[in-house]
Amino acid sequence: MKFISNIDINKFNDFVLSHPYKSHFLQSSLWGELSKHKGLTPHYVGIIDKGEIIAASLLLEKKLYFGYSYLYAPRGYVIDFNNYKTLSFFTEKIKKYAQKRKALFVKIDPDIKYHQIDIEGNKIKKGFNNYQTFADLTQLGYKHKGFNKNFESSQPRYTFRIDFNDSFENISARFSTTTKQRIKKAKEYGIEVYIGDESDIDSFYQLVLDVEKRKNLFQHSYKYYYEFYNILKKNDNVKLFIAKAYPSKIVAILKNKEKTLRKEIKELEQKKGRKIINEKKQLLKQLNKLNEDLILFTHYKNKYPEGVVISAHMIVFYGDKGWVLYAGNHHDLTETFANYLVYETHIKYAHENGYKIYDQFGSVGDLSKHNPSIGLYEFKKKFGGEFIEFIGEFDLIINKYLYFIFIYLIPLYRKVVRFILRIRRPKK
């Protein structure tokens, strides 16, 4: 076996794309190219055996002070983690490579299941596990960063994945009852879902900003999303699914329903009996709700006479997998449930185009009702995927002393400084 520090990009991508266990877009040269715009330097390393690549990894280098750095293999390495001999060889070579670059540590967070869990996050007895891989990594010097339950690590430790080894009819049948009802409602309202292009990034970004404002968070700049889309679209690795609502059409649909309801009520008034009375009560209840909806959507009609984009999802496709990566939703017209219809549309698209796995890219493992992020879990589980717990994040420590300073002392120092600034802040 021979360690190569500058693998040919085309050969590297071919290997990552075709790897049976570890193909991931975060290990592609596309992600490496995008990472340059975030101030990171991509390195493509691997092992050659008998003229063939048998292991590889994208390593992103983050520069620190005084010429030091650290390396990060997002969802890497691309290797058979069950082959201890190859993993050990690769680890030793990466150590030496990191030392030459004055790296304090090498971080990895492979998307390997730790063990099987049920929908409530409980370990399944006699289920599959990767405890041996965990033990092997620890034995090779990788320091596990803990079994975090939320988003404390670089990549989510929990997610939902839909296995496409089934018909779409069976996959959609596993959607929750509420999800099916909301998809049906979105279709009844005539929500239009289509695959957008570069010209739709502005609309997508405005929806992302809308979500950020409501949730008081910040994700990425417009430039980031623009570059992300344009870099990944070169090889057709990204799709932008857009949902547009036309309130004027919805008002027309509701008026037709109102007309039909009034006719049914009028016909019942000519009949007698307890059953008829109860049926009439139900129709009157529906009519009252319909009138409320008409008032609401008439308001939307006046506000958005030409229609409005209300949901947009950016999906990455790579190898045999798809990932729901970024999404934005409008604060208005949530009553149309367009978000659910967009989800169904890109799930169906991925299934029809031969992808095997659909990753909803991130959930939480803390399922307590007090967790402010529990809504993310509740929403994603409605689509019937498998709840997955990954093995977690590991650091391969190269410089123990400086690693300790970087990981523990610097964050502590920053907390102290923030605390002092807070107590010294003049009161209004």
Backbone hydrogen bonds, N-H to C=O, Kabsch-Sander energy under -0.5 kcal/mol:
donor,donor_aa,acceptor,acceptor_aa,energy
2,K,48,I,-2.3
4,I,46,G,-3.2
7,I,44,Y,-1.9
12,F,8,D,-2.8
13,N,9,I,-2.8
14,D,10,N,-2.2
15,F,11,K,-2.1
16,V,12,F,-2.5
17,L,13,N,-2.8
18,S,14,D,-1.8
19,H,15,F,-0.8
19,H,16,V,-0.7
23,S,19,H,-0.7
27,Q,24,H,-2.0
28,S,25,F,-1.5
31,W,25,F,-0.5
32,G,28,S,-1.6
33,E,29,S,-2.6
34,L,30,L,-2.2
35,S,31,W,-2.3
36,K,32,G,-0.8
36,K,33,E,-0.7
37,H,33,E,-0.6
37,H,34,L,-1.3
38,K,35,S,-1.4
39,G,36,K,-1.6
40,L,35,S,-2.2
41,T,61,E,-2.0
43,H,59,L,-2.0
45,V,43,H,-0.6
45,V,57,S,-2.2
46,G,4,I,-2.3
47,I,55,A,-2.7
48,I,2,K,-3.1
49,D,52,E,-3.2
52,E,49,D,-1.5
54,I,47,I,-2.5
55,A,47,I,-1.0
56,A,78,V,-1.9
57,S,45,V,-2.4
59,L,43,H,-2.9
59,L,57,S,-0.6
60,L,58,L,-0.5
60,L,72,Y,-3.2
61,E,41,T,-2.9
61,E,59,L,-0.6
62,K,60,L,-0.6
62,K,70,Y,-2.7
63,K,61,E,-0.6
64,L,68,Y,-3.6
67,G,64,L,-0.7
68,Y,65,Y,-1.8
69,S,102,K,-1.8
70,Y,62,K,-1.6
71,L,105,F,-2.3
72,Y,60,L,-1.8
73,A,107,K,-3.2
76,G,73,A,-2.3
78,V,56,A,-2.8
79,I,77,Y,-1.2
81,F,79,I,-1.1
83,N,80,D,-2.0
84,Y,82,N,-1.2
87,L,83,N,-2.5
88,S,84,Y,-2.8
89,F,85,K,-2.1
90,F,86,T,-2.7
91,T,87,L,-2.3
92,E,88,S,-2.2
93,K,89,F,-2.1
94,I,90,F,-2.5
95,K,91,T,-2.2
96,K,92,E,-1.8
97,Y,93,K,-2.3
98,A,94,I,-2.8
99,Q,95,K,-2.4
100,K,96,K,-1.9
101,R,97,Y,-1.0
102,K,99,Q,-1.6
103,A,98,A,-2.7
104,L,69,S,-3.0
106,V,396,L,-1.9
107,K,71,L,-3.1
108,I,394,F,-2.5
109,D,73,A,-0.9
111,D,75,R,-0.5
112,I,110,P,-2.3
114,Y,389,E,-3.0
115,H,389,E,-0.6
116,Q,128,F,-1.8
117,I,387,F,-0.6
118,D,122,N,-2.5
121,G,118,D,-2.3
124,I,116,Q,-2.5
125,K,123,K,-0.6
127,G,124,I,-2.1
130,N,114,Y,-2.7
134,F,130,N,-1.9
135,A,131,Y,-2.4
136,D,132,Q,-2.7
137,L,133,T,-2.5
138,T,134,F,-2.0
139,Q,135,A,-2.5
140,L,136,D,-1.8
141,G,138,T,-1.5
142,Y,137,L,-2.5
143,K,395,D,-3.2
144,H,142,Y,-0.6
145,K,393,E,-3.0
148,N,146,G,-1.3
157,R,150,N,-0.6
158,Y,363,S,-0.6
159,T,388,I,-1.8
161,R,386,E,-2.2
162,I,358,Y,-2.7
163,D,161,R,-0.6
164,F,162,I,-0.5
164,F,356,K,-3.0
166,D,164,F,-2.3
171,I,167,S,-2.1
172,S,168,F,-3.1
173,A,169,E,-1.3
174,R,170,N,-0.7
174,R,171,I,-1.0
175,F,172,S,-1.3
176,S,382,K,-2.9
180,K,176,S,-2.3
181,Q,177,T,-2.2
182,R,178,T,-2.3
183,I,179,T,-2.3
184,K,180,K,-2.2
185,K,181,Q,-2.2
186,A,182,R,-2.3
187,K,183,I,-2.0
188,E,184,K,-2.3
189,Y,185,K,-1.9
190,G,187,K,-1.5
191,I,186,A,-2.2
192,E,244,K,-2.6
193,V,191,I,-0.6
194,Y,242,I,-2.5
196,G,194,Y,-0.6
196,G,240,L,-3.9
200,D,197,D,-2.3
201,I,198,E,-1.5
204,F,200,D,-2.4
205,Y,201,I,-2.9
206,Q,202,D,-2.1
207,L,203,S,-1.7
208,V,204,F,-2.0
209,L,205,Y,-2.6
210,D,206,Q,-1.8
211,V,207,L,-2.0
212,E,208,V,-2.5
213,K,209,L,-2.5
214,R,210,D,-1.8
215,K,211,V,-2.4
216,N,212,E,-0.9
217,L,212,E,-1.8
225,Y,221,S,-1.7
226,Y,222,Y,-2.6
227,E,223,K,-2.7
228,F,224,Y,-3.0
229,Y,225,Y,-2.5
230,N,226,Y,-2.3
231,I,227,E,-2.6
232,L,228,F,-2.1
233,K,229,Y,-1.9
234,K,231,I,-0.7
235,N,232,L,-0.7
236,D,233,K,-1.6
237,N,232,L,-2.7
239,K,315,I,-2.4
241,F,239,K,-0.7
241,F,313,H,-2.7
242,I,194,Y,-3.3
242,I,240,L,-0.5
243,A,311,S,-2.9
244,K,192,E,-2.9
245,A,308,V,-2.7
249,K,246,Y,-1.0
250,I,246,Y,-1.9
251,V,247,P,-2.7
252,A,248,S,-1.7
253,I,249,K,-2.3
254,L,250,I,-2.6
255,K,251,V,-2.4
256,N,252,A,-1.9
257,K,253,I,-1.9
258,E,254,L,-2.6
259,K,255,K,-2.3
260,T,256,N,-2.0
261,L,257,K,-2.7
262,R,258,E,-2.6
263,K,259,K,-1.7
264,E,260,T,-2.2
265,I,261,L,-2.6
266,K,262,R,-2.3
267,E,263,K,-2.0
268,L,264,E,-1.8
269,E,265,I,-1.6
270,Q,267,E,-0.9
271,K,268,L,-2.2
277,I,273,G,-2.0
278,N,274,R,-2.4
279,E,275,K,-2.1
280,K,276,I,-2.4
281,K,277,I,-2.2
282,Q,278,N,-1.9
283,L,279,E,-2.0
284,L,280,K,-2.6
285,K,281,K,-2.1
286,Q,282,Q,-2.1
287,L,283,L,-2.3
288,N,284,L,-2.4
289,K,285,K,-2.1
290,L,286,Q,-2.4
291,N,287,L,-2.3
292,E,288,N,-1.9
293,D,289,K,-2.2
294,L,290,L,-2.3
295,I,291,N,-2.0
296,L,292,E,-2.1
297,F,293,D,-3.2
298,T,294,L,-1.9
299,H,295,I,-1.6
300,Y,296,L,-1.8
301,K,297,F,-2.3
302,N,298,T,-2.0
303,K,299,H,-1.8
304,Y,300,Y,-3.1
307,G,304,Y,-1.7
308,V,245,A,-2.4
310,I,243,A,-2.3
311,S,243,A,-1.3
312,A,328,G,-2.3
313,H,241,F,-2.4
314,M,326,Y,-3.3
315,I,239,K,-2.9
315,I,313,H,-0.6
316,V,323,W,-2.3
317,F,237,N,-2.6
318,Y,321,K,-2.5
321,K,318,Y,-2.1
322,G,357,I,-2.0
323,W,316,V,-2.7
324,V,359,D,-2.4
325,L,314,M,-1.4
325,L,323,W,-1.2
326,Y,314,M,-1.7
328,G,312,A,-2.4
329,N,207,L,-0.9
330,H,310,I,-2.6
336,T,333,L,-1.6
337,F,334,T,-1.5
340,Y,337,F,-0.8
341,L,337,F,-1.2
342,V,338,A,-2.5
343,Y,339,N,-1.9
344,E,340,Y,-2.3
345,T,341,L,-2.3
346,H,342,V,-2.4
347,I,343,Y,-2.1
348,K,344,E,-2.4
349,Y,345,T,-2.3
350,A,346,H,-2.1
351,H,347,I,-2.2
352,E,348,K,-2.7
353,N,349,Y,-1.6
354,G,351,H,-1.4
355,Y,350,A,-2.0
356,K,320,D,-2.7
357,I,320,D,-1.8
358,Y,162,I,-2.0
359,D,322,G,-3.3
359,D,357,I,-0.5
360,Q,160,F,-3.0
360,Q,358,Y,-0.5
363,S,158,Y,-1.8
365,G,149,K,-4.3
366,D,149,K,-1.3
367,L,365,G,-1.0
371,N,368,S,-1.8
374,I,371,N,-2.0
376,L,373,S,-1.3
377,Y,373,S,-0.9
378,E,374,I,-2.6
379,F,375,G,-2.4
380,K,376,L,-2.2
381,K,377,Y,-2.2
382,K,378,E,-0.5
382,K,379,F,-1.0
383,F,380,K,-1.5
384,G,381,K,-1.7
386,E,161,R,-3.5
388,I,159,T,-3.1
389,E,115,H,-0.6
390,F,157,R,-3.3
390,F,388,I,-0.5
391,I,112,I,-2.4
394,F,108,I,-3.0
395,D,143,K,-2.3
396,L,106,V,-3.4
397,I,141,G,-0.7
397,I,395,D,-0.9
398,I,104,L,-2.7
399,N,104,L,-2.1
400,K,398,I,-0.6
403,Y,399,N,-2.4
404,F,400,K,-2.1
405,I,401,Y,-1.6
406,F,402,L,-2.7
407,I,403,Y,-3.1
408,Y,404,F,-2.4
409,L,404,F,-1.3
410,I,405,I,-2.8
412,L,408,Y,-1.6
413,Y,409,L,-2.8
414,R,410,I,-2.5
415,K,411,P,-2.0
416,V,412,L,-2.2
417,V,413,Y,-2.4
418,R,414,R,-2.4
419,F,415,K,-2.3
420,I,416,V,-2.5
421,L,417,V,-2.5
422,R,418,R,-1.9
423,I,419,F,-2.2
424,R,420,I,-1.7
425,R,421,L,-0.7
425,R,422,R,-0.5
